[in-house]
Amino acid sequence: MLRISLEALQVLDAIDRRGSFAGAAKELHRVPSTISYVVGKLEDDLGVQLFERLGPRVALTDAGHELLKEGRYLLKAAQDLELRVRRVASGWETEFAIGMDSMLSPLGLVADIAAFYAVADQTRLRVATEALSGTWEALLDRRVDLLVGAAGEGPSGGGYIAEPIGVVPFVFAVAPTHTLAKGKKVLAKADLRAHRAIAVADSARNLPPRTTGMLFGQDALTVPDMRSKYAYQVAGAGFGFLPEHYARPGIEAGLLVERQVEEPKPPETFYLAWRSDESGAALDWWRTRMREPGALDRLLQS
């Protein structure tokens, strides 16, 4: 049988913060005799002294400090549990995870997150990034609840609903010092094959990984995300297709040179997606918000 109750921990916490039984009684809206009874019973049950009585003031003993230190974790956990139960009853998810392709910027959600917190019933938010098929896998594996920017069509097999929210164009670019930067002719496959490509690693763990813009047998340097790919191409370590919003500022600043190729990369469609068996107030809010015009544009920040 447990000898320590949440009520007793609340009393100990109040006494420690207020410095006296009378102060704790006032805070907890109880009479001082009730506070004394709770403390006395707890000390008897545990067989230890929790407070040093110093006239009207009291101070925790070493045992009391240890009990209250750990007890405050229990009080916080109990409070969180109470809030989560209330949120479930209100229809708001206790935690909501948003996923997006690493090509996009989580900072583009700053205004959206502020608007969400203004109306949500204390739902915890988490934002995660994955790459290529890994973004879809995170949704199907229930690591995220909503994709607000998944590149390309999702995997076969269903289990989710997807809506296009926009397209991202790509350009072929190399550093000014790269061999392929020179000349004006349209680059053919044969021109590209002898040089190293920079590729973003697919973060999928189980789904077949995607590779884009690669030629069979071509040397490639694989990097973790689009920001790294951009940086390596600016450094002249290789070539590749970059999203227009990444490449254009670098091209205008002279950090990159845009070249035409015989087989350009078509624009990539990005999707809003969620599992078909899920529902909730947070999911409804974010779906509505990300369907607004310009939602994808906010995420296209390099």
VOGU-819423 format. One record per residue (C-alpha): z, x, y; residue number from 1; residue in three letters. Coordinates in steps of 0.001 Angstrom, whole numbers, padded with zeros to 6 digits. Layout:
<rs>
@c3 Z	c1 X	c2 Y	i NUM	aa Ala
...
</rs>
This chain:
<rs>
@c3 000000	c1 000000	c2 000000	i 1	aa Met
@c3 -000976	c1 001340	c2 003419	i 2	aa Leu
@c3 001976	c1 002104	c2 005670	i 3	aa Arg
@c3 -000100	c1 002719	c2 008802	i 4	aa Ile
@c3 -001669	c1 -000284	c2 010490	i 5	aa Ser
@c3 -004174	c1 -000408	c2 013342	i 6	aa Leu
@c3 -001561	c1 -002298	c2 015342	i 7	aa Glu
@c3 000896	c1 000590	c2 014948	i 8	aa Ala
@c3 -001753	c1 003106	c2 015981	i 9	aa Leu
@c3 -002543	c1 001040	c2 019078	i 10	aa Gln
@c3 001159	c1 001060	c2 019975	i 11	aa Val
@c3 001433	c1 004841	c2 019498	i 12	aa Leu
@c3 -001660	c1 005395	c2 021616	i 13	aa Asp
@c3 -000329	c1 003216	c2 024434	i 14	aa Ala
@c3 003102	c1 004899	c2 024392	i 15	aa Ile
@c3 001523	c1 008355	c2 024546	i 16	aa Asp
@c3 -000711	c1 007418	c2 027474	i 17	aa Arg
@c3 001975	c1 005459	c2 029393	i 18	aa Arg
@c3 004866	c1 007805	c2 028612	i 19	aa Gly
@c3 007375	c1 005112	c2 027666	i 20	aa Ser
@c3 007944	c1 002086	c2 025475	i 21	aa Phe
@c3 008156	c1 -000089	c2 028605	i 22	aa Ala
@c3 004808	c1 001153	c2 029876	i 23	aa Gly
@c3 003173	c1 000507	c2 026511	i 24	aa Ala
@c3 004720	c1 -002976	c2 026362	i 25	aa Ala
@c3 003273	c1 -003809	c2 029773	i 26	aa Lys
@c3 -000198	c1 -002598	c2 028808	i 27	aa Glu
@c3 -000190	c1 -004443	c2 025480	i 28	aa Leu
@c3 001396	c1 -007592	c2 026958	i 29	aa His
@c3 004431	c1 -007421	c2 024673	i 30	aa Arg
@c3 008164	c1 -007159	c2 025172	i 31	aa Val
@c3 009695	c1 -003655	c2 024843	i 32	aa Pro
@c3 011756	c1 -004706	c2 021827	i 33	aa Ser
@c3 008561	c1 -005417	c2 019896	i 34	aa Thr
@c3 007235	c1 -001952	c2 020701	i 35	aa Ile
@c3 010523	c1 -000385	c2 019555	i 36	aa Ser
@c3 010416	c1 -002388	c2 016328	i 37	aa Tyr
@c3 006824	c1 -001308	c2 015495	i 38	aa Val
@c3 007659	c1 002363	c2 016082	i 39	aa Val
@c3 010939	c1 002207	c2 014194	i 40	aa Gly
@c3 009346	c1 000519	c2 011190	i 41	aa Lys
@c3 006508	c1 003052	c2 011116	i 42	aa Leu
@c3 008952	c1 005959	c2 011249	i 43	aa Glu
@c3 011003	c1 004396	c2 008424	i 44	aa Asp
@c3 007901	c1 003742	c2 006295	i 45	aa Asp
@c3 006601	c1 007300	c2 006732	i 46	aa Leu
@c3 009989	c1 008967	c2 006610	i 47	aa Gly
@c3 009243	c1 011074	c2 009710	i 48	aa Val
@c3 010250	c1 011042	c2 013370	i 49	aa Gln
@c3 007275	c1 010353	c2 015630	i 50	aa Leu
@c3 008919	c1 010425	c2 019083	i 51	aa Phe
@c3 011592	c1 012421	c2 020850	i 52	aa Glu
@c3 013664	c1 009995	c2 022952	i 53	aa Arg
@c3 014303	c1 011498	c2 026379	i 54	aa Leu
@c3 016079	c1 008640	c2 028129	i 55	aa Gly
@c3 013501	c1 006143	c2 029376	i 56	aa Pro
@c3 010725	c1 008662	c2 028652	i 57	aa Arg
@c3 009482	c1 009620	c2 025187	i 58	aa Val
@c3 007372	c1 012456	c2 023812	i 59	aa Ala
@c3 005489	c1 012789	c2 020550	i 60	aa Leu
@c3 006818	c1 015134	c2 017910	i 61	aa Thr
@c3 004407	c1 017465	c2 016102	i 62	aa Asp
@c3 004092	c1 014869	c2 013340	i 63	aa Ala
@c3 003459	c1 012187	c2 015938	i 64	aa Gly
@c3 000742	c1 014285	c2 017583	i 65	aa His
@c3 -001014	c1 014778	c2 014252	i 66	aa Glu
@c3 -000822	c1 011093	c2 013384	i 67	aa Leu
@c3 -002143	c1 010001	c2 016768	i 68	aa Leu
@c3 -004920	c1 012622	c2 016822	i 69	aa Lys
@c3 -006380	c1 011331	c2 013571	i 70	aa Glu
@c3 -005368	c1 007753	c2 014321	i 71	aa Gly
@c3 -007511	c1 007645	c2 017438	i 72	aa Arg
@c3 -010579	c1 008297	c2 015268	i 73	aa Tyr
@c3 -009606	c1 005252	c2 013202	i 74	aa Leu
@c3 -009088	c1 003131	c2 016318	i 75	aa Leu
@c3 -012520	c1 004156	c2 017630	i 76	aa Lys
@c3 -014141	c1 003411	c2 014267	i 77	aa Ala
@c3 -012459	c1 000003	c2 014130	i 78	aa Ala
@c3 -013609	c1 -000784	c2 017661	i 79	aa Gln
@c3 -017171	c1 000260	c2 016827	i 80	aa Asp
@c3 -017116	c1 -001869	c2 013695	i 81	aa Leu
@c3 -015926	c1 -004884	c2 015665	i 82	aa Glu
@c3 -018715	c1 -004405	c2 018198	i 83	aa Leu
@c3 -021325	c1 -004003	c2 015462	i 84	aa Arg
@c3 -020189	c1 -007199	c2 013731	i 85	aa Val
@c3 -020415	c1 -009066	c2 017010	i 86	aa Arg
@c3 -023869	c1 -007636	c2 017663	i 87	aa Arg
@c3 -025081	c1 -008705	c2 014234	i 88	aa Val
@c3 -023834	c1 -012208	c2 014971	i 89	aa Ala
@c3 -025637	c1 -012170	c2 018332	i 90	aa Ser
@c3 -028961	c1 -011176	c2 016758	i 91	aa Gly
@c3 -029115	c1 -007668	c2 018250	i 92	aa Trp
@c3 -029539	c1 -004745	c2 015860	i 93	aa Glu
@c3 -026645	c1 -002271	c2 015792	i 94	aa Thr
@c3 -029100	c1 000647	c2 015906	i 95	aa Glu
@c3 -032811	c1 000705	c2 016675	i 96	aa Phe
@c3 -035067	c1 003702	c2 016035	i 97	aa Ala
@c3 -038372	c1 004218	c2 017842	i 98	aa Ile
@c3 -041009	c1 006554	c2 016425	i 99	aa Gly
@c3 -044080	c1 008082	c2 018023	i 100	aa Met
@c3 -046656	c1 010752	c2 017386	i 101	aa Asp
@c3 -045658	c1 014202	c2 018649	i 102	aa Ser
@c3 -048765	c1 014142	c2 020824	i 103	aa Met
@c3 -046947	c1 011663	c2 023077	i 104	aa Leu
@c3 -043946	c1 012278	c2 025318	i 105	aa Ser
@c3 -040601	c1 010550	c2 024673	i 106	aa Pro
@c3 -039885	c1 010989	c2 028395	i 107	aa Leu
@c3 -042493	c1 008314	c2 029017	i 108	aa Gly
@c3 -039942	c1 005797	c2 027722	i 109	aa Leu
@c3 -037286	c1 006534	c2 030359	i 110	aa Val
@c3 -037959	c1 003406	c2 032420	i 111	aa Ala
@c3 -038354	c1 001269	c2 029295	i 112	aa Asp
@c3 -035045	c1 002480	c2 027874	i 113	aa Ile
@c3 -033251	c1 001742	c2 031151	i 114	aa Ala
@c3 -034681	c1 -001796	c2 031144	i 115	aa Ala
@c3 -033653	c1 -002244	c2 027510	i 116	aa Phe
@c3 -030060	c1 -001158	c2 028129	i 117	aa Tyr
@c3 -029867	c1 -003678	c2 030970	i 118	aa Ala
@c3 -030330	c1 -006590	c2 028562	i 119	aa Val
@c3 -029402	c1 -005313	c2 025082	i 120	aa Ala
@c3 -026027	c1 -006056	c2 023532	i 121	aa Asp
@c3 -025027	c1 -002393	c2 023143	i 122	aa Gln
@c3 -027683	c1 -001566	c2 020546	i 123	aa Thr
@c3 -027809	c1 002171	c2 019879	i 124	aa Arg
@c3 -031251	c1 003672	c2 020464	i 125	aa Leu
@c3 -032815	c1 006654	c2 018713	i 126	aa Arg
@c3 -036215	c1 008160	c2 019518	i 127	aa Val
@c3 -038001	c1 010305	c2 016915	i 128	aa Ala
@c3 -041329	c1 012121	c2 016827	i 129	aa Thr
@c3 -043549	c1 012879	c2 013850	i 130	aa Glu
@c3 -047111	c1 014113	c2 013484	i 131	aa Ala
@c3 -050183	c1 012370	c2 012064	i 132	aa Leu
@c3 -049404	c1 010601	c2 008755	i 133	aa Ser
@c3 -045741	c1 011538	c2 009124	i 134	aa Gly
@c3 -045424	c1 008924	c2 011869	i 135	aa Thr
@c3 -046510	c1 006124	c2 009537	i 136	aa Trp
@c3 -044379	c1 007486	c2 006723	i 137	aa Glu
@c3 -041275	c1 007358	c2 008934	i 138	aa Ala
@c3 -041864	c1 003626	c2 009406	i 139	aa Leu
@c3 -042495	c1 002876	c2 005736	i 140	aa Leu
@c3 -039479	c1 004970	c2 004682	i 141	aa Asp
@c3 -037308	c1 003021	c2 007162	i 142	aa Arg
@c3 -036422	c1 006095	c2 009185	i 143	aa Arg
@c3 -037701	c1 004278	c2 012281	i 144	aa Val
@c3 -037989	c1 000567	c2 013080	i 145	aa Asp
@c3 -040960	c1 000528	c2 015444	i 146	aa Leu
@c3 -043871	c1 002851	c2 016122	i 147	aa Leu
@c3 -044856	c1 002860	c2 019786	i 148	aa Val
@c3 -047671	c1 005350	c2 019340	i 149	aa Gly
@c3 -049019	c1 006069	c2 015867	i 150	aa Ala
@c3 -052316	c1 007959	c2 015709	i 151	aa Ala
@c3 -055103	c1 006491	c2 013581	i 152	aa Gly
@c3 -054984	c1 003646	c2 011117	i 153	aa Glu
@c3 -051982	c1 003334	c2 008840	i 154	aa Gly
@c3 -051985	c1 003958	c2 005088	i 155	aa Pro
@c3 -053197	c1 001395	c2 002585	i 156	aa Ser
@c3 -050707	c1 -000736	c2 000715	i 157	aa Gly
@c3 -049464	c1 -002934	c2 003538	i 158	aa Gly
@c3 -045834	c1 -003612	c2 004286	i 159	aa Gly
@c3 -046373	c1 -003326	c2 008020	i 160	aa Tyr
@c3 -048123	c1 -004976	c2 010962	i 161	aa Ile
@c3 -050085	c1 -002857	c2 013449	i 162	aa Ala
@c3 -051678	c1 -003605	c2 016815	i 163	aa Glu
@c3 -053858	c1 -001168	c2 018808	i 164	aa Pro
@c3 -052365	c1 -000308	c2 022200	i 165	aa Ile
@c3 -054996	c1 002127	c2 023491	i 166	aa Gly
@c3 -057252	c1 005083	c2 022800	i 167	aa Val
@c3 -056960	c1 008781	c2 023643	i 168	aa Val
@c3 -060126	c1 010855	c2 024231	i 169	aa Pro
@c3 -060373	c1 014504	c2 023125	i 170	aa Phe
@c3 -062124	c1 017579	c2 024505	i 171	aa Val
@c3 -063027	c1 020869	c2 022826	i 172	aa Phe
@c3 -061427	c1 023769	c2 024694	i 173	aa Ala
@c3 -060799	c1 027506	c2 024421	i 174	aa Val
@c3 -059192	c1 030126	c2 026625	i 175	aa Ala
@c3 -061519	c1 031889	c2 029122	i 176	aa Pro
@c3 -060999	c1 035128	c2 027181	i 177	aa Thr
@c3 -062107	c1 033602	c2 023866	i 178	aa His
@c3 -065528	c1 034526	c2 022489	i 179	aa Thr
@c3 -066553	c1 030867	c2 022337	i 180	aa Leu
@c3 -065930	c1 030460	c2 026081	i 181	aa Ala
@c3 -069105	c1 032372	c2 026882	i 182	aa Lys
@c3 -072565	c1 030836	c2 026954	i 183	aa Gly
@c3 -073821	c1 027340	c2 027684	i 184	aa Lys
@c3 -075395	c1 026163	c2 024459	i 185	aa Lys
@c3 -073880	c1 023314	c2 022473	i 186	aa Val
@c3 -071719	c1 024824	c2 019753	i 187	aa Leu
@c3 -072758	c1 024121	c2 016166	i 188	aa Ala
@c3 -070631	c1 024287	c2 013028	i 189	aa Lys
@c3 -071986	c1 027742	c2 012302	i 190	aa Ala
@c3 -070744	c1 028945	c2 015701	i 191	aa Asp
@c3 -067237	c1 027646	c2 014998	i 192	aa Leu
@c3 -066796	c1 028609	c2 011364	i 193	aa Arg
@c3 -066261	c1 032313	c2 012044	i 194	aa Ala
@c3 -063339	c1 031681	c2 014399	i 195	aa His
@c3 -059749	c1 030540	c2 013918	i 196	aa Arg
@c3 -058813	c1 026931	c2 014639	i 197	aa Ala
@c3 -055399	c1 025809	c2 015866	i 198	aa Ile
@c3 -054137	c1 022773	c2 013942	i 199	aa Ala
@c3 -051083	c1 020531	c2 014174	i 200	aa Val
@c3 -049128	c1 020275	c2 010908	i 201	aa Ala
@c3 -048848	c1 016813	c2 009412	i 202	aa Asp
@c3 -045136	c1 016001	c2 009066	i 203	aa Ser
@c3 -045675	c1 013604	c2 006125	i 204	aa Ala
@c3 -043463	c1 014348	c2 003121	i 205	aa Arg
@c3 -045053	c1 012024	c2 000592	i 206	aa Asn
@c3 -048225	c1 010545	c2 002099	i 207	aa Leu
@c3 -051431	c1 012631	c2 001878	i 208	aa Pro
@c3 -051505	c1 014874	c2 004979	i 209	aa Pro
@c3 -054259	c1 014498	c2 007549	i 210	aa Arg
@c3 -056267	c1 017345	c2 009022	i 211	aa Thr
@c3 -058585	c1 016829	c2 011965	i 212	aa Thr
@c3 -061314	c1 018987	c2 013467	i 213	aa Gly
@c3 -061314	c1 021506	c2 010611	i 214	aa Met
@c3 -064288	c1 022977	c2 008789	i 215	aa Leu
@c3 -064211	c1 023736	c2 005054	i 216	aa Phe
@c3 -062942	c1 027244	c2 004371	i 217	aa Gly
@c3 -062142	c1 027909	c2 008034	i 218	aa Gln
@c3 -059205	c1 030088	c2 009059	i 219	aa Asp
@c3 -056499	c1 028079	c2 010773	i 220	aa Ala
@c3 -053186	c1 028653	c2 012525	i 221	aa Leu
@c3 -050957	c1 025625	c2 011910	i 222	aa Thr
@c3 -048344	c1 024776	c2 014534	i 223	aa Val
@c3 -045635	c1 022070	c2 014650	i 224	aa Pro
@c3 -046881	c1 019869	c2 017506	i 225	aa Asp
@c3 -049515	c1 019294	c2 020166	i 226	aa Met
@c3 -047589	c1 021176	c2 022852	i 227	aa Arg
@c3 -047618	c1 024272	c2 020662	i 228	aa Ser
@c3 -051318	c1 023810	c2 019919	i 229	aa Lys
@c3 -052090	c1 023658	c2 023629	i 230	aa Tyr
@c3 -050024	c1 026780	c2 024327	i 231	aa Ala
@c3 -051695	c1 028774	c2 021549	i 232	aa Tyr
@c3 -055159	c1 027779	c2 022712	i 233	aa Gln
@c3 -054312	c1 028794	c2 026280	i 234	aa Val
@c3 -053130	c1 032123	c2 024856	i 235	aa Ala
@c3 -056517	c1 032613	c2 023180	i 236	aa Gly
@c3 -055183	c1 032517	c2 019620	i 237	aa Ala
@c3 -057798	c1 029995	c2 018524	i 238	aa Gly
@c3 -059799	c1 026907	c2 019418	i 239	aa Phe
@c3 -059662	c1 023208	c2 018809	i 240	aa Gly
@c3 -059807	c1 019688	c2 020170	i 241	aa Phe
@c3 -057098	c1 018700	c2 022622	i 242	aa Leu
@c3 -056176	c1 015286	c2 024010	i 243	aa Pro
@c3 -057821	c1 014765	c2 027385	i 244	aa Glu
@c3 -054468	c1 014398	c2 029170	i 245	aa His
@c3 -053328	c1 017759	c2 027781	i 246	aa Tyr
@c3 -056540	c1 019674	c2 028316	i 247	aa Ala
@c3 -057787	c1 018455	c2 031705	i 248	aa Arg
@c3 -055051	c1 020015	c2 033899	i 249	aa Pro
@c3 -055481	c1 023321	c2 032046	i 250	aa Gly
@c3 -059247	c1 023201	c2 032473	i 251	aa Ile
@c3 -058950	c1 022471	c2 036198	i 252	aa Glu
@c3 -056438	c1 025323	c2 036561	i 253	aa Ala
@c3 -058774	c1 027787	c2 034804	i 254	aa Gly
@c3 -056468	c1 028175	c2 031796	i 255	aa Leu
@c3 -059027	c1 026614	c2 029457	i 256	aa Leu
@c3 -062786	c1 026254	c2 029272	i 257	aa Val
@c3 -064318	c1 023023	c2 027999	i 258	aa Glu
@c3 -067275	c1 023468	c2 025663	i 259	aa Arg
@c3 -069673	c1 020947	c2 024174	i 260	aa Gln
@c3 -069968	c1 020768	c2 020396	i 261	aa Val
@c3 -072509	c1 019126	c2 018098	i 262	aa Glu
@c3 -069814	c1 017059	c2 016419	i 263	aa Glu
@c3 -067244	c1 016006	c2 019020	i 264	aa Pro
@c3 -063993	c1 014401	c2 017964	i 265	aa Lys
@c3 -064103	c1 010651	c2 018617	i 266	aa Pro
@c3 -061324	c1 009017	c2 020650	i 267	aa Pro
@c3 -058182	c1 008292	c2 018613	i 268	aa Glu
@c3 -056763	c1 004779	c2 018523	i 269	aa Thr
@c3 -052981	c1 004524	c2 018829	i 270	aa Phe
@c3 -050993	c1 001678	c2 017333	i 271	aa Tyr
@c3 -047837	c1 -000332	c2 017824	i 272	aa Leu
@c3 -046467	c1 -001014	c2 014328	i 273	aa Ala
@c3 -043421	c1 -002445	c2 012569	i 274	aa Trp
@c3 -042436	c1 -003455	c2 009044	i 275	aa Arg
@c3 -043493	c1 -006996	c2 008197	i 276	aa Ser
@c3 -040102	c1 -007867	c2 006685	i 277	aa Asp
@c3 -038070	c1 -006938	c2 009794	i 278	aa Glu
@c3 -036818	c1 -009076	c2 012673	i 279	aa Ser
@c3 -034248	c1 -008789	c2 015442	i 280	aa Gly
@c3 -033735	c1 -009081	c2 019176	i 281	aa Ala
@c3 -034320	c1 -005367	c2 019820	i 282	aa Ala
@c3 -037553	c1 -005413	c2 017823	i 283	aa Leu
@c3 -038742	c1 -008463	c2 019761	i 284	aa Asp
@c3 -037885	c1 -006848	c2 023093	i 285	aa Trp
@c3 -039663	c1 -003576	c2 022365	i 286	aa Trp
@c3 -042765	c1 -005260	c2 020943	i 287	aa Arg
@c3 -043083	c1 -007350	c2 024092	i 288	aa Thr
@c3 -042471	c1 -004351	c2 026325	i 289	aa Arg
@c3 -044992	c1 -002074	c2 024611	i 290	aa Met
@c3 -047675	c1 -004754	c2 024679	i 291	aa Arg
@c3 -047673	c1 -004591	c2 028471	i 292	aa Glu
@c3 -050689	c1 -002938	c2 030138	i 293	aa Pro
@c3 -050170	c1 000778	c2 030713	i 294	aa Gly
@c3 -047568	c1 001244	c2 027972	i 295	aa Ala
@c3 -049539	c1 004010	c2 026250	i 296	aa Leu
@c3 -050358	c1 005647	c2 029581	i 297	aa Asp
@c3 -046645	c1 006149	c2 030225	i 298	aa Arg
@c3 -046417	c1 008166	c2 027014	i 299	aa Leu
@c3 -049391	c1 010383	c2 027844	i 300	aa Leu
@c3 -047350	c1 012948	c2 029757	i 301	aa Gln
@c3 -048028	c1 016570	c2 028905	i 302	aa Ser
</rs>
